[in-house]
């Protein structure tokens, strides 16, 4: 079975647009292209990846699709479209011609309104996705988890995946409230979870691999082996040890998995979810 990195990014760095990249994050304040990632994937035995949007524009979606069209190892794209737009159906129909476009994402974690995802116009957009068999990536912080549970409950036929385990408060050592909300969200069978971006939620330089295991355990126990997938969050992971440290953590956890379970986590579930 193919090994898939279910979550990474490419970008042409723009300091104005990419203002989220602060002064202490300058290691990722540059361009990142497929030729930068391919040797990293190969080194770690990965066969392909899913490229996820980092900018909220259709131009971003087209940029990723252009890269995917000439780089066979990019197996799928999660783009952006305005889910609240009046012409959404027309836009989804337009994008359906791109075989590698698998789903969409909105940067919900940055919206001033914590309940943005429950707005009628946004939910109308979510309702349109299943008609075109598109997935939806949920990018949120722990405080948004109760709203995410409300959202997914309303759309049992829509495939959702939670990005980055909702970014638990690893650096602060908080786990209980997040755990309860993760278990609630996981109770909906149409929701998967990406085990990704953990390193950047901890002390970037001083967190031992073992400290991440309790958080990963909670996600595996809540979602089950058939609804979890590996993601590196490259190049953002370069802030905290890069692909090497990411794989150190993932491989440490995978020691407790059977060969079949490892295949599902490191590729099979992503292939099934995104239809790669």
C-alpha positions, -999 to 999 in steps of 0.1 A, spaced: 0 0 0 12 35 -8 26 56 20 9 91 19 17 123 37 -19 136 40 -10 172 49 16 195 35 19 229 18 36 247 -11 38 284 -15 55 314 -32 63 335 -1 47 369 1 55 387 33 22 408 32 -1 379 23 18 355 46 19 378 76 11 348 98 48 339 94 63 360 122 99 371 129 106 339 149 94 318 120 117 330 93 130 295 85 97 291 66 97 326 52 107 316 17 93 297 -13 86 260 -10 80 239 -42 76 202 -51 113 199 -58 120 209 -22 97 182 -8 102 152 -31 137 142 -18 124 145 18 95 122 10 118 98 -7 142 98 22 114 88 45 98 62 22 67 82 14 51 76 -20 30 107 -23 13 136 -6 -18 158 -3 -12 195 -9 -34 217 13 -42 253 8 -25 280 29 -41 311 13 -78 318 10 -82 324 -27 -91 304 -58 -58 315 -72 -42 293 -45 -64 264 -55 -52 268 -92 -16 272 -80 -17 238 -62 -36 221 -91 -9 234 -116 18 219 -94 -1 186 -91 -6 184 -128 32 181 -134 42 163 -102 27 128 -101 37 124 -64 11 151 -55 -18 127 -53 -45 151 -42 -52 188 -35 -73 204 -8 -81 239 -21 -101 269 -12 -134 282 -25 -158 308 -10 -184 285 6 -206 315 13 -206 327 -24 -239 329 -43 -223 312 -73 -208 284 -53 -225 256 -73 -211 271 -104 -176 272 -89 -177 236 -77 -189 225 -111 -160 244 -127 -135 227 -104 -149 192 -109 -128 188 -141 -97 187 -120 -93 150 -110 -67 157 -83 -89 183 -65 -103 163 -36 -118 188 -12 -117 222 4 -106 240 35 -113 274 52 -90 288 79 -116 287 106 -91 291 134 -84 327 123 -120 339 121 -129 364 148 -163 347 152 -157 314 170 -190 301 156 -183 311 120 -188 275 109 -223 275 121 -234 306 101 -263 297 77 -244 308 46 -214 287 56 -235 256 63 -252 261 29 -218 259 14 -210 227 33 -243 212 21 -232 217 -15 -199 198 -12 -213 162 -11 -231 167 -44 -197 169 -60 -181 143 -37 -157 168 -21 -142 164 14 -139 192 39 -108 198 62 -116 214 96 -88 237 107 -96 249 143 -82 253 178 -95 234 208 -120 261 218 -138 255 184 -143 217 189 -179 220 203 -190 240 173 -173 215 150 -193 187 166 -225 207 160 -215 212 123 -207 176 115 -238 164 132 -259 183 107 -242 168 77 -239 130 83 -232 123 46 -204 148 43 -168 135 48 -149 157 72 -113 155 85 -100 173 116 -66 189 108 -38 187 134 -59 171 161 -74 206 167 -39 218 179 -40 206 215 -23 227 242 8 205 244 32 232 255 9 240 284 4 204 292 -34 207 290 -53 176 279 -86 170 297 -110 195 281 -95 188 247 -98 151 253 -135 153 260 -142 174 230 -122 152 207 -141 122 219 -174 140 212 -163 149 177 -150 114 170 -184 99 179 -196 110 145 -185 83 120 -182 108 91 -152 125 107 -115 115 103 -85 130 121 -50 140 109 -22 133 133 -2 162 122 15 195 133 20 183 169 56 195 171 46 231 165 21 230 194 48 221 219 81 237 229 98 238 194 132 227 206 129 209 239 99 185 238 109 148 239 91 125 215 75 106 243 56 137 255 34 135 224 23 99 229 -6 106 253 -22 131 228 -19 106 199 -33 78 221 -64 98 228 -70 104 191 -64 68 181 -87 56 209 -114 81 200 -114 77 162 -102 42 158 -75 29 134 -97 34 103 -102 71 107 -67 85 115 -40 96 90 -5 108 91 4 143 80 38 161 83 26 197 80 57 204 60 72 230 57 57 244 89 72 214 107 107 229 100 100 253 129 103 224 153 127 197 142 113 192 106 104 159 90 131 140 110 116 149 144 80 144 130 89 109 119 107 101 151 74 109 170 52 90 145 75 60 144 77 58 181 39 56 183 37 32 154 58 7 174 26 -2 192 7 -8 159 4 -40 138 17 -40 102 -18 -36 89 -26 -7 113 6 10 102 -4 7 65 -38 23 73 -23 52 93 6 59 69 -15 58 37 -45 36 35 -69 59 54 -58 90 34 -63 71 2 -98 60 13 -108 94 26 -96 115 -3 -102 89 -30 -65 91 -41 
